Amino acid sequence: MSNLIMVLAVLFLALIVLVPLLEKYARNSKSGGQAPAGVVKWIFPLLALVIVLRLLQYYFG
């Protein structure tokens, strides 16, 4: 049960962070349907951080 709560908390936090960023860059984007470079630049480092944190939690938690 605690794993489910942890996963939901991480997803909720990601939504709180990513939705305002995506709205901000989508409003200022004039490139049609393409993702702005500012958002793309942050997605992979954030995903890597989440993976590292989950690995640390798995091994030490």
C-alpha positions in Angstrom: 0.0 0.0 0.0 2.9 2.4 0.8 4.3 1.8 -2.7 1.1 2.8 -4.3 1.0 6.0 -2.2 4.6 6.8 -3.1 4.0 6.3 -6.9 0.9 8.4 -6.8 2.7 11.1 -4.8 5.5 11.2 -7.4 3.1 11.3 -10.3 1.1 14.1 -8.6 4.3 16.1 -8.0 5.4 15.6 -11.6 2.0 17.0 -12.8 2.3 20.0 -10.5 5.8 20.7 -12.0 5.3 19.8 -15.6 1.9 21.2 -16.4 2.7 24.8 -15.7 6.0 24.5 -17.6 4.3 23.0 -20.6 1.6 25.6 -20.6 4.2 28.4 -20.3 6.2 27.2 -23.2 3.2 26.2 -25.3 1.8 29.7 -25.1 5.0 31.3 -26.2 5.7 28.7 -28.9 5.2 29.8 -32.5 6.5 26.5 -34.0 3.1 24.8 -34.5 2.9 21.4 -33.0 6.6 21.0 -32.2 7.8 20.9 -28.6 9.8 23.9 -27.5 13.5 23.4 -27.0 13.3 24.7 -23.4 10.9 21.9 -22.3 12.8 19.2 -24.2 16.0 20.3 -22.6 14.6 19.6 -19.1 12.7 16.3 -19.7 15.6 13.9 -19.9 17.5 15.3 -16.9 14.3 15.1 -14.8 13.6 11.6 -15.9 17.2 10.6 -15.1 16.8 12.2 -11.6 13.6 10.2 -11.0 15.2 7.0 -12.0 18.2 7.6 -9.8 16.0 8.5 -6.8 13.8 5.4 -7.3 17.0 3.2 -7.5 18.3 4.7 -4.3 14.9 4.2 -2.6 14.8 0.6 -3.8 18.3 -0.3 -2.5 18.3 1.8 0.7 14.6 2.0 1.5 
